[in-house]
Amino acid sequence: MTLSRLGEVAPDIALVDNHGRRTTLSDYRGAPLLLVFVPFAFSDTCTNELIDLRDEAPLVPDSDLTVAVVSCDSLFTMKAWGDAHAYEGPLLSDFWPHGEAARAYGVFNEDKGLAGRGSFLIDSAGVLRWSVLSELGQARDLDEYRAAVRAL
């Protein structure tokens, strides 16, 4: 997998959120956005990562950062996960066309049909400023998120 390039405008993907609303990344312009791709919402590693993100929001005090989670799960799965874990941030479904957003960011695993664990920090102008990719089954480090947001 290859990650999108730093310093370039982030791909403006269109997805459906866990409430059935269509949203695009450009809807978030004007404030920083942390885009977090996860393989499957209900897997152990993903659940633990998302709960950590929920409990750490905001990652940096006084930040207007939005954390948006993207999975190839259906919007119904994303809604069920959000409801089960009281997750209030955007949960975005990349179900159909399957993996289109993950492909745009270079994190779609064609062999397994899922998004890899890629995270992307996008500034208020829509420019990609930081990214990280973790192996399947390996959680990302919250301290890395904090440092990247502070540097923004």
Secondary structure, DSSP 8 states (H G I E B T S, - for coil): -----TTSB----EEEETTS-EEEGGGGTTS-EEEEE-S-TTSHHHHHHHHHHHHH-SSSTT---EEEEEESS-HHHHHHHHHHTT--S-EEE-TTTTTHHHHHTT-EETTTTEE-EEEEEE-TTSBEEEEEEE-TT----HHHHHHHHHH-
